[in-house]
């Protein structure tokens, strides 16, 4: 069972290392369709802290955080 987006974000705050850069890994549950949301590691938005695009391949949902 995948965590929700909020649970995933809380988990990231306590990790010292960067998230595992496996491009095909489902990270959290999609809020629209319930599928698995993945991270696009090919793009990093230049802000402080850096942000990444997260997307669902099933329903085309995406968010940046």
PDB file with one MODEL, atoms N, CA, C and O in Angstrom:
MODEL        1
ATOM      1  N   UNK A   1       0.848  -1.181   0.000  1.00  0.00           N
ATOM      2  CA  UNK A   1       0.000   0.000   0.000  1.00  0.00           C
ATOM      3  C   UNK A   1       0.896   1.248   0.000  1.00  0.00           C
ATOM      4  O   UNK A   1       1.830   1.356   0.794  1.00  0.00           O
ATOM      5  N   UNK A   2       0.599   2.161  -0.884  1.00  0.00           N
ATOM      6  CA  UNK A   2       1.382   3.389  -1.001  1.00  0.00           C
ATOM      7  C   UNK A   2       0.910   4.448  -0.011  1.00  0.00           C
ATOM      8  O   UNK A   2      -0.280   4.511   0.297  1.00  0.00           O
ATOM      9  N   UNK A   3       1.817   5.279   0.491  1.00  0.00           N
ATOM     10  CA  UNK A   3       1.412   6.369   1.391  1.00  0.00           C
ATOM     11  C   UNK A   3       0.724   7.480   0.608  1.00  0.00           C
ATOM     12  O   UNK A   3       0.851   7.551  -0.614  1.00  0.00           O
ATOM     13  N   UNK A   4       0.001   8.342   1.303  1.00  0.00           N
ATOM     14  CA  UNK A   4      -0.580   9.516   0.660  1.00  0.00           C
ATOM     15  C   UNK A   4       0.529  10.532   0.417  1.00  0.00           C
ATOM     16  O   UNK A   4       1.649  10.362   0.900  1.00  0.00           O
ATOM     17  N   UNK A   5       0.219  11.590  -0.333  1.00  0.00           N
ATOM     18  CA  UNK A   5       1.221  12.620  -0.609  1.00  0.00           C
ATOM     19  C   UNK A   5       1.704  13.260   0.686  1.00  0.00           C
ATOM     20  O   UNK A   5       2.899  13.505   0.848  1.00  0.00           O
ATOM     21  N   UNK A   6       0.791  13.529   1.604  1.00  0.00           N
ATOM     22  CA  UNK A   6       1.149  14.175   2.865  1.00  0.00           C
ATOM     23  C   UNK A   6       2.075  13.281   3.697  1.00  0.00           C
ATOM     24  O   UNK A   6       3.045  13.758   4.286  1.00  0.00           O
ATOM     25  N   UNK A   7       1.766  11.982   3.740  1.00  0.00           N
ATOM     26  CA  UNK A   7       2.610  11.049   4.488  1.00  0.00           C
ATOM     27  C   UNK A   7       4.001  10.962   3.858  1.00  0.00           C
ATOM     28  O   UNK A   7       5.002  10.889   4.570  1.00  0.00           O
ATOM     29  N   UNK A   8       4.064  10.971   2.529  1.00  0.00           N
ATOM     30  CA  UNK A   8       5.347  10.920   1.826  1.00  0.00           C
ATOM     31  C   UNK A   8       6.169  12.169   2.121  1.00  0.00           C
ATOM     32  O   UNK A   8       7.375  12.068   2.349  1.00  0.00           O
ATOM     33  N   UNK A   9       5.536  13.354   2.122  1.00  0.00           N
ATOM     34  CA  UNK A   9       6.250  14.602   2.390  1.00  0.00           C
ATOM     35  C   UNK A   9       6.786  14.628   3.823  1.00  0.00           C
ATOM     36  O   UNK A   9       7.896  15.109   4.051  1.00  0.00           O
ATOM     37  N   UNK A  10       6.023  14.121   4.785  1.00  0.00           N
ATOM     38  CA  UNK A  10       6.501  14.052   6.171  1.00  0.00           C
ATOM     39  C   UNK A  10       7.710  13.140   6.273  1.00  0.00           C
ATOM     40  O   UNK A  10       8.653  13.437   7.006  1.00  0.00           O
ATOM     41  N   UNK A  11       7.689  12.035   5.547  1.00  0.00           N
ATOM     42  CA  UNK A  11       8.804  11.096   5.548  1.00  0.00           C
ATOM     43  C   UNK A  11      10.057  11.755   4.980  1.00  0.00           C
ATOM     44  O   UNK A  11      11.149  11.530   5.502  1.00  0.00           O
ATOM     45  N   UNK A  12       9.934  12.558   3.930  1.00  0.00           N
ATOM     46  CA  UNK A  12      11.081  13.223   3.318  1.00  0.00           C
ATOM     47  C   UNK A  12      11.736  14.218   4.267  1.00  0.00           C
ATOM     48  O   UNK A  12      12.954  14.390   4.226  1.00  0.00           O
ATOM     49  N   UNK A  13      10.963  14.871   5.114  1.00  0.00           N
ATOM     50  CA  UNK A  13      11.507  15.882   6.009  1.00  0.00           C
ATOM     51  C   UNK A  13      12.483  15.277   7.009  1.00  0.00           C
ATOM     52  O   UNK A  13      13.381  15.974   7.482  1.00  0.00           O
ATOM     53  N   UNK A  14      12.332  14.010   7.338  1.00  0.00           N
ATOM     54  CA  UNK A  14      13.175  13.398   8.350  1.00  0.00           C
ATOM     55  C   UNK A  14      14.349  12.624   7.757  1.00  0.00           C
ATOM     56  O   UNK A  14      15.225  12.175   8.496  1.00  0.00           O
ATOM     57  N   UNK A  15      14.380  12.463   6.446  1.00  0.00           N
ATOM     58  CA  UNK A  15      15.493  11.746   5.827  1.00  0.00           C
ATOM     59  C   UNK A  15      16.649  12.708   5.588  1.00  0.00           C
ATOM     60  O   UNK A  15      16.440  13.841   5.155  1.00  0.00           O
ATOM     61  N   UNK A  16      17.859  12.262   5.868  1.00  0.00           N
ATOM     62  CA  UNK A  16      19.032  13.098   5.653  1.00  0.00           C
ATOM     63  C   UNK A  16      19.484  13.049   4.206  1.00  0.00           C
ATOM     64  O   UNK A  16      19.964  14.050   3.672  1.00  0.00           O
ATOM     65  N   UNK A  17      19.338  11.903   3.567  1.00  0.00           N
ATOM     66  CA  UNK A  17      19.781  11.735   2.194  1.00  0.00           C
ATOM     67  C   UNK A  17      18.678  12.147   1.228  1.00  0.00           C
ATOM     68  O   UNK A  17      17.517  12.293   1.611  1.00  0.00           O
ATOM     69  N   UNK A  18      19.062  12.332  -0.027  1.00  0.00           N
ATOM     70  CA  UNK A  18      18.075  12.618  -1.062  1.00  0.00           C
ATOM     71  C   UNK A  18      17.262  11.360  -1.318  1.00  0.00           C
ATOM     72  O   UNK A  18      17.723  10.257  -1.024  1.00  0.00           O
ATOM     73  N   UNK A  19      16.048  11.510  -1.866  1.00  0.00           N
ATOM     74  CA  UNK A  19      15.226  10.332  -2.140  1.00  0.00           C
ATOM     75  C   UNK A  19      15.927   9.400  -3.140  1.00  0.00           C
ATOM     76  O   UNK A  19      16.742   9.830  -3.956  1.00  0.00           O
ATOM     77  N   UNK A  20      15.587   8.143  -3.047  1.00  0.00           N
ATOM     78  CA  UNK A  20      16.138   7.153  -3.957  1.00  0.00           C
ATOM     79  C   UNK A  20      15.774   7.527  -5.389  1.00  0.00           C
ATOM     80  O   UNK A  20      14.599   7.731  -5.694  1.00  0.00           O
ATOM     81  N   UNK A  21      16.761   7.619  -6.266  1.00  0.00           N
ATOM     82  CA  UNK A  21      16.531   8.121  -7.612  1.00  0.00           C
ATOM     83  C   UNK A  21      16.167   7.007  -8.594  1.00  0.00           C
ATOM     84  O   UNK A  21      16.704   6.956  -9.700  1.00  0.00           O
ATOM     85  N   UNK A  22      15.272   6.130  -8.199  1.00  0.00           N
ATOM     86  CA  UNK A  22      14.762   5.108  -9.095  1.00  0.00           C
ATOM     87  C   UNK A  22      13.582   5.717  -9.836  1.00  0.00           C
ATOM     88  O   UNK A  22      12.541   5.986  -9.237  1.00  0.00           O
ATOM     89  N   UNK A  23      13.739   5.933 -11.128  1.00  0.00           N
ATOM     90  CA  UNK A  23      12.728   6.655 -11.899  1.00  0.00           C
ATOM     91  C   UNK A  23      11.428   5.887 -12.025  1.00  0.00           C
ATOM     92  O   UNK A  23      10.384   6.498 -12.256  1.00  0.00           O
ATOM     93  N   UNK A  24      11.450   4.566 -11.881  1.00  0.00           N
ATOM     94  CA  UNK A  24      10.239   3.782 -12.088  1.00  0.00           C
ATOM     95  C   UNK A  24       9.543   3.406 -10.779  1.00  0.00           C
ATOM     96  O   UNK A  24       8.582   2.636 -10.792  1.00  0.00           O
ATOM     97  N   UNK A  25      10.012   3.933  -9.663  1.00  0.00           N
ATOM     98  CA  UNK A  25       9.451   3.587  -8.357  1.00  0.00           C
ATOM     99  C   UNK A  25       8.223   4.440  -8.060  1.00  0.00           C
ATOM    100  O   UNK A  25       8.251   5.659  -8.229  1.00  0.00           O
ATOM    101  N   UNK A  26       7.146   3.794  -7.619  1.00  0.00           N
ATOM    102  CA  UNK A  26       5.940   4.513  -7.208  1.00  0.00           C
ATOM    103  C   UNK A  26       6.152   5.009  -5.786  1.00  0.00           C
ATOM    104  O   UNK A  26       6.454   4.223  -4.888  1.00  0.00           O
ATOM    105  N   UNK A  27       5.995   6.314  -5.581  1.00  0.00           N
ATOM    106  CA  UNK A  27       6.356   6.924  -4.306  1.00  0.00           C
ATOM    107  C   UNK A  27       5.185   7.145  -3.368  1.00  0.00           C
ATOM    108  O   UNK A  27       5.304   6.920  -2.163  1.00  0.00           O
ATOM    109  N   UNK A  28       4.042   7.586  -3.910  1.00  0.00           N
ATOM    110  CA  UNK A  28       2.867   7.773  -3.073  1.00  0.00           C
ATOM    111  C   UNK A  28       1.612   7.630  -3.919  1.00  0.00           C
ATOM    112  O   UNK A  28       1.679   7.605  -5.148  1.00  0.00           O
ATOM    113  N   UNK A  29       0.476   7.536  -3.255  1.00  0.00           N
ATOM    114  CA  UNK A  29      -0.810   7.297  -3.914  1.00  0.00           C
ATOM    115  C   UNK A  29      -1.311   8.555  -4.607  1.00  0.00           C
ATOM    116  O   UNK A  29      -1.278   9.645  -4.037  1.00  0.00           O
ATOM    117  N   UNK A  30      -1.774   8.396  -5.835  1.00  0.00           N
ATOM    118  CA  UNK A  30      -2.322   9.518  -6.593  1.00  0.00           C
ATOM    119  C   UNK A  30      -3.648   9.966  -5.983  1.00  0.00           C
ATOM    120  O   UNK A  30      -4.526   9.132  -5.760  1.00  0.00           O
ATOM    121  N   UNK A  31      -3.817  11.268  -5.705  1.00  0.00           N
ATOM    122  CA  UNK A  31      -5.067  11.744  -5.121  1.00  0.00           C
ATOM    123  C   UNK A  31      -6.245  11.718  -6.096  1.00  0.00           C
ATOM    124  O   UNK A  31      -7.394  11.810  -5.664  1.00  0.00           O
ATOM    125  N   UNK A  32      -5.987  11.594  -7.399  1.00  0.00           N
ATOM    126  CA  UNK A  32      -7.079  11.585  -8.378  1.00  0.00           C
ATOM    127  C   UNK A  32      -7.581  10.184  -8.684  1.00  0.00           C
ATOM    128  O   UNK A  32      -8.787   9.937  -8.672  1.00  0.00           O
ATOM    129  N   UNK A  33      -6.649   9.252  -8.961  1.00  0.00           N
ATOM    130  CA  UNK A  33      -7.085   7.927  -9.426  1.00  0.00           C
ATOM    131  C   UNK A  33      -6.684   6.788  -8.492  1.00  0.00           C
ATOM    132  O   UNK A  33      -7.157   5.665  -8.667  1.00  0.00           O
ATOM    133  N   UNK A  34      -5.829   7.044  -7.513  1.00  0.00           N
ATOM    134  CA  UNK A  34      -5.396   5.991  -6.597  1.00  0.00           C
ATOM    135  C   UNK A  34      -4.212   5.192  -7.106  1.00  0.00           C
ATOM    136  O   UNK A  34      -3.769   4.256  -6.440  1.00  0.00           O
ATOM    137  N   UNK A  35      -3.690   5.542  -8.276  1.00  0.00           N
ATOM    138  CA  UNK A  35      -2.514   4.862  -8.821  1.00  0.00           C
ATOM    139  C   UNK A  35      -1.253   5.317  -8.103  1.00  0.00           C
ATOM    140  O   UNK A  35      -1.325   6.001  -7.082  1.00  0.00           O
ATOM    141  N   UNK A  36      -0.119   4.942  -8.629  1.00  0.00           N
ATOM    142  CA  UNK A  36       1.160   5.297  -8.024  1.00  0.00           C
ATOM    143  C   UNK A  36       1.795   6.500  -8.689  1.00  0.00           C
ATOM    144  O   UNK A  36       1.905   6.544  -9.914  1.00  0.00           O
ATOM    145  N   UNK A  37       2.216   7.483  -7.894  1.00  0.00           N
ATOM    146  CA  UNK A  37       2.863   8.697  -8.396  1.00  0.00           C
ATOM    147  C   UNK A  37       4.370   8.478  -8.414  1.00  0.00           C
ATOM    148  O   UNK A  37       4.948   7.970  -7.453  1.00  0.00           O
ATOM    149  N   UNK A  38       5.000   8.869  -9.522  1.00  0.00           N
ATOM    150  CA  UNK A  38       6.444   8.731  -9.703  1.00  0.00           C
ATOM    151  C   UNK A  38       7.085  10.108  -9.758  1.00  0.00           C
ATOM    152  O   UNK A  38       6.394  11.116  -9.905  1.00  0.00           O
ATOM    153  N   UNK A  39       8.416  10.149  -9.638  1.00  0.00           N
ATOM    154  CA  UNK A  39       9.146  11.405  -9.676  1.00  0.00           C
ATOM    155  C   UNK A  39       9.934  11.502 -10.974  1.00  0.00           C
ATOM    156  O   UNK A  39      10.545  10.527 -11.413  1.00  0.00           O
ATOM    157  N   UNK A  40       9.916  12.688 -11.588  1.00  0.00           N
ATOM    158  CA  UNK A  40      10.711  12.952 -12.788  1.00  0.00           C
ATOM    159  C   UNK A  40      12.056  13.519 -12.340  1.00  0.00           C
ATOM    160  O   UNK A  40      12.165  14.714 -12.066  1.00  0.00           O
ATOM    161  N   UNK A  41      13.076  12.669 -12.265  1.00  0.00           N
ATOM    162  CA  UNK A  41      14.391  13.091 -11.804  1.00  0.00           C
ATOM    163  C   UNK A  41      15.203  13.785 -12.890  1.00  0.00           C
ATOM    164  O   UNK A  41      16.320  14.233 -12.629  1.00  0.00           O
ATOM    165  N   UNK A  42      14.657  13.884 -14.117  1.00  0.00           N
ATOM    166  CA  UNK A  42      15.396  14.546 -15.194  1.00  0.00           C
ATOM    167  C   UNK A  42      15.312  16.063 -15.086  1.00  0.00           C
ATOM    168  O   UNK A  42      16.076  16.775 -15.737  1.00  0.00           O
ATOM    169  N   UNK A  43      14.380  16.565 -14.262  1.00  0.00           N
ATOM    170  CA  UNK A  43      14.193  18.006 -14.106  1.00  0.00           C
ATOM    171  C   UNK A  43      14.271  18.363 -12.633  1.00  0.00           C
ATOM    172  O   UNK A  43      13.665  17.701 -11.790  1.00  0.00           O
ATOM    173  N   UNK A  44      15.029  19.425 -12.325  1.00  0.00           N
ATOM    174  CA  UNK A  44      15.090  19.947 -10.971  1.00  0.00           C
ATOM    175  C   UNK A  44      14.829  21.448 -11.049  1.00  0.00           C
ATOM    176  O   UNK A  44      15.567  22.173 -11.716  1.00  0.00           O
ATOM    177  N   UNK A  45      13.785  21.916 -10.374  1.00  0.00           N
ATOM    178  CA  UNK A  45      13.441  23.332 -10.401  1.00  0.00           C
ATOM    179  C   UNK A  45      14.368  24.078  -9.450  1.00  0.00           C
ATOM    180  O   UNK A  45      14.505  23.714  -8.282  1.00  0.00           O
ATOM    181  N   UNK A  46      14.999  25.120  -9.964  1.00  0.00           N
ATOM    182  CA  UNK A  46      16.027  25.838  -9.227  1.00  0.00           C
ATOM    183  C   UNK A  46      15.429  26.844  -8.257  1.00  0.00           C
ATOM    184  O   UNK A  46      15.201  28.006  -8.592  1.00  0.00           O
ATOM    185  N   UNK A  47      15.188  26.370  -7.069  1.00  0.00           N
ATOM    186  CA  UNK A  47      14.722  27.218  -5.973  1.00  0.00           C
ATOM    187  C   UNK A  47      15.374  26.664  -4.713  1.00  0.00           C
ATOM    188  O   UNK A  47      16.106  25.676  -4.773  1.00  0.00           O
ATOM    189  N   UNK A  48      15.119  27.277  -3.606  1.00  0.00           N
ATOM    190  CA  UNK A  48      15.730  26.822  -2.375  1.00  0.00           C
ATOM    191  C   UNK A  48      14.641  26.446  -1.386  1.00  0.00           C
ATOM    192  O   UNK A  48      13.972  27.345  -0.876  1.00  0.00           O
ATOM    193  N   UNK A  49      14.426  25.192  -1.090  1.00  0.00           N
ATOM    194  CA  UNK A  49      15.134  24.005  -1.569  1.00  0.00           C
ATOM    195  C   UNK A  49      14.677  23.621  -2.976  1.00  0.00           C
ATOM    196  O   UNK A  49      13.590  24.022  -3.394  1.00  0.00           O
ATOM    197  N   UNK A  50      15.481  22.855  -3.713  1.00  0.00           N
ATOM    198  CA  UNK A  50      15.100  22.442  -5.068  1.00  0.00           C
ATOM    199  C   UNK A  50      13.811  21.622  -5.060  1.00  0.00           C
ATOM    200  O   UNK A  50      13.548  20.873  -4.119  1.00  0.00           O
ATOM    201  N   UNK A  51      13.018  21.771  -6.110  1.00  0.00           N
ATOM    202  CA  UNK A  51      11.751  21.047  -6.217  1.00  0.00           C
ATOM    203  C   UNK A  51      11.804  20.114  -7.413  1.00  0.00           C
ATOM    204  O   UNK A  51      12.610  20.297  -8.326  1.00  0.00           O
ATOM    205  N   UNK A  52      10.938  19.115  -7.397  1.00  0.00           N
ATOM    206  CA  UNK A  52      10.852  18.139  -8.477  1.00  0.00           C
ATOM    207  C   UNK A  52       9.406  17.966  -8.907  1.00  0.00           C
ATOM    208  O   UNK A  52       8.477  18.279  -8.161  1.00  0.00           O
ATOM    209  N   UNK A  53       9.230  17.462 -10.127  1.00  0.00           N
ATOM    210  CA  UNK A  53       7.898  17.193 -10.662  1.00  0.00           C
ATOM    211  C   UNK A  53       7.531  15.749 -10.334  1.00  0.00           C
ATOM    212  O   UNK A  53       8.312  14.832 -10.586  1.00  0.00           O
ATOM    213  N   UNK A  54       6.355  15.554  -9.777  1.00  0.00           N
ATOM    214  CA  UNK A  54       5.808  14.243  -9.481  1.00  0.00           C
ATOM    215  C   UNK A  54       4.594  14.047 -10.363  1.00  0.00           C
ATOM    216  O   UNK A  54       3.781  14.959 -10.513  1.00  0.00           O
ATOM    217  N   UNK A  55       4.456  12.849 -10.958  1.00  0.00           N
ATOM    218  CA  UNK A  55       3.380  12.629 -11.924  1.00  0.00           C
ATOM    219  C   UNK A  55       2.806  11.221 -11.789  1.00  0.00           C
ATOM    220  O   UNK A  55       3.463  10.300 -11.303  1.00  0.00           O
ATOM    221  N   UNK A  56       1.556  11.088 -12.237  1.00  0.00           N
ATOM    222  CA  UNK A  56       0.887   9.793 -12.283  1.00  0.00           C
ATOM    223  C   UNK A  56       0.753   9.394 -13.748  1.00  0.00           C
ATOM    224  O   UNK A  56       0.089  10.098 -14.508  1.00  0.00           O
ATOM    225  N   UNK A  57       1.362   8.289 -14.165  1.00  0.00           N
ATOM    226  CA  UNK A  57       1.267   7.880 -15.568  1.00  0.00           C
ATOM    227  C   UNK A  57      -0.118   7.367 -15.958  1.00  0.00           C
ATOM    228  O   UNK A  57      -0.412   7.242 -17.147  1.00  0.00           O
ATOM    229  N   UNK A  58      -0.973   7.068 -14.981  1.00  0.00           N
ATOM    230  CA  UNK A  58      -2.299   6.533 -15.279  1.00  0.00           C
ATOM    231  C   UNK A  58      -3.310   7.610 -15.654  1.00  0.00           C
ATOM    232  O   UNK A  58      -4.125   7.409 -16.555  1.00  0.00           O
ATOM    233  N   UNK A  59      -3.264   8.768 -14.960  1.00  0.00           N
ATOM    234  CA  UNK A  59      -4.296   9.789 -15.186  1.00  0.00           C
ATOM    235  C   UNK A  59      -3.734  11.162 -15.548  1.00  0.00           C
ATOM    236  O   UNK A  59      -4.493  12.127 -15.639  1.00  0.00           O
ATOM    237  N   UNK A  60      -2.427  11.271 -15.755  1.00  0.00           N
ATOM    238  CA  UNK A  60      -1.762  12.525 -16.113  1.00  0.00           C
ATOM    239  C   UNK A  60      -1.796  13.591 -15.021  1.00  0.00           C
ATOM    240  O   UNK A  60      -1.606  14.773 -15.311  1.00  0.00           O
ATOM    241  N   UNK A  61      -2.035  13.195 -13.774  1.00  0.00           N
ATOM    242  CA  UNK A  61      -1.926  14.116 -12.635  1.00  0.00           C
ATOM    243  C   UNK A  61      -0.468  14.477 -12.438  1.00  0.00           C
ATOM    244  O   UNK A  61       0.406  13.625 -12.598  1.00  0.00           O
ATOM    245  N   UNK A  62      -0.186  15.741 -12.088  1.00  0.00           N
ATOM    246  CA  UNK A  62       1.174  16.105 -11.709  1.00  0.00           C
ATOM    247  C   UNK A  62       1.151  17.227 -10.696  1.00  0.00           C
ATOM    248  O   UNK A  62       0.196  18.000 -10.619  1.00  0.00           O
ATOM    249  N   UNK A  63       2.226  17.303  -9.915  1.00  0.00           N
ATOM    250  CA  UNK A  63       2.400  18.355  -8.929  1.00  0.00           C
ATOM    251  C   UNK A  63       3.892  18.607  -8.777  1.00  0.00           C
ATOM    252  O   UNK A  63       4.715  17.755  -9.114  1.00  0.00           O
ATOM    253  N   UNK A  64       4.229  19.778  -8.271  1.00  0.00           N
ATOM    254  CA  UNK A  64       5.630  20.131  -8.076  1.00  0.00           C
ATOM    255  C   UNK A  64       5.816  20.502  -6.613  1.00  0.00           C
ATOM    256  O   UNK A  64       5.129  21.377  -6.085  1.00  0.00           O
ATOM    257  N   UNK A  65       6.755  19.824  -5.969  1.00  0.00           N
ATOM    258  CA  UNK A  65       7.116  20.174  -4.584  1.00  0.00           C
ATOM    259  C   UNK A  65       8.511  19.718  -4.298  1.00  0.00           C
ATOM    260  O   UNK A  65       9.009  19.913  -3.190  1.00  0.00           O
TER     261      UNK A  65
ENDMDL
END
